[in-house]
């Protein structure tokens, strides 16, 4: 199963730049989490958002080309395999001016009960909402 993709556009800020004069690797990780959260909030029902939280079990990030201050960046994410206890999510980070792939990530997320923080099974309707 794989979901339709979700995109957001961001601007690389001076605070994203490290001593090597390019975007710091921790910023890419923040972007991966930001676009995943935005996708969840854009698609999930208010009830699902109130009852389901998410924690990361694993991040895999490949850095291809550095981004620079002032670059406009497209963050694109989609859900891969969704089971009752894990959601595989993919993210691509590209420079808008030339479409250059800057980074790609695979993240494994675990749904949690928003009140208790304990892992929970995702209802079938939520899995279906994020898969095509």
N, C-alpha and C positions, 0 to 999 in steps of 0.2 A: 504494500500500500504506500502511496505517496500523495501528499496534499498539493493543492495549488500553492504557488509561491506567493510570498508577501514581500513588498519592498518598502524601504524608506531611504530618504536622501539626507545626508549630513554634510557638514562642512568641517574640515580638519582645522581645529583651533590651535593657536600657539601653545596652549597648555597641554596639548596632545604630543608635543614634540620632546624628544629626549636629547641627551648630550651628543648623540650621533647625528642630530639634525634631521631625524625622520620620526614617524609615529612610533611610539613605544609599544612593545608587544602586549603590555597589559591593557592598552587602549583598545587593541583589536579584540581582546577578550571581553572588555566592557561592551563593545559594539555588538558582539555575538549575543550577549545576554540582553542588551537593549532591544535588538530587533526581535528576538524570541518573545520578550515580554510584550512588545507592541503588537505582534501577531496574535498572541493569546488574547489581549484586551480587545482587539478589533473583531475577532471571530467568536470567542466564547460568550455564552449567555451570561447575563448578570448573576444568575444563580450559580452557574459553574464557577465564575470568578470568585464568588463569596465562599464556596465550599472547597475548592481545589487550589492548593498551592503547588509549587514546583521546586525541587532541589536538583542540582547537577550531580550526576554520578561520575561523569567522565567528559573531559574536553580533549579533542585532538585538533590542533591547529597547524596548518602549513602556511608559512610566510613565503610569498613569491617575489614581490616587488615592494619597496618601501613607498609609503604615502608621505606627502610633504604638506606643510602648512599651507592653507588656502585651497587645497584640493577639494573638489566636490566628490563625494563618495556615495555609491549605491550599495546598500546592505540588502541582500536578498536571502530569504530563508524559506524553508519548507520542511514538513514532517515526512520522514521516511517510514520505517516500520513502527507501528504503534501497537503495543501489546497492552494487556490490562495493567501491567506494572511499570512499563518503560515506554518512553517516546524517543525515537531517534530523530534528531533534527540536524539539518544541513544548513550551512550559511556560506554564501560567497560575498566577498567584499571587492568591489571594482571601482576604479577611477572612472568617473563619468565622461571626462573629456576624450578618452581613447578606448574605453572599455577594458583596459588592462586589468587582469585578475591580480589583486594584491595579496589576497589571503583566502583560504577556504578552511572550513571547520566542520567537524562532526561532533555533536554533543549528545550524550545520553542523559535524559531527564527522567526523574521519578516523580510521579504525582504524590502529593501528601494531603492529608486532611488539614484544611486551613486553620482549624481550631486546635487540633492536638499536635500537628506537625508530624504525625506518624504516616508511613507509606499507606497508600490506599489504591484500590482498583478504580480505574477510570470507567465510568459508565459507557456502554456501547454507543450511545448517541453522541457523546463527546468525541470518541475515537472516530466515528463516522463523519463528524463535522470537519475534522482536520485531514481526512483522507479522500482521495478521488476514486 
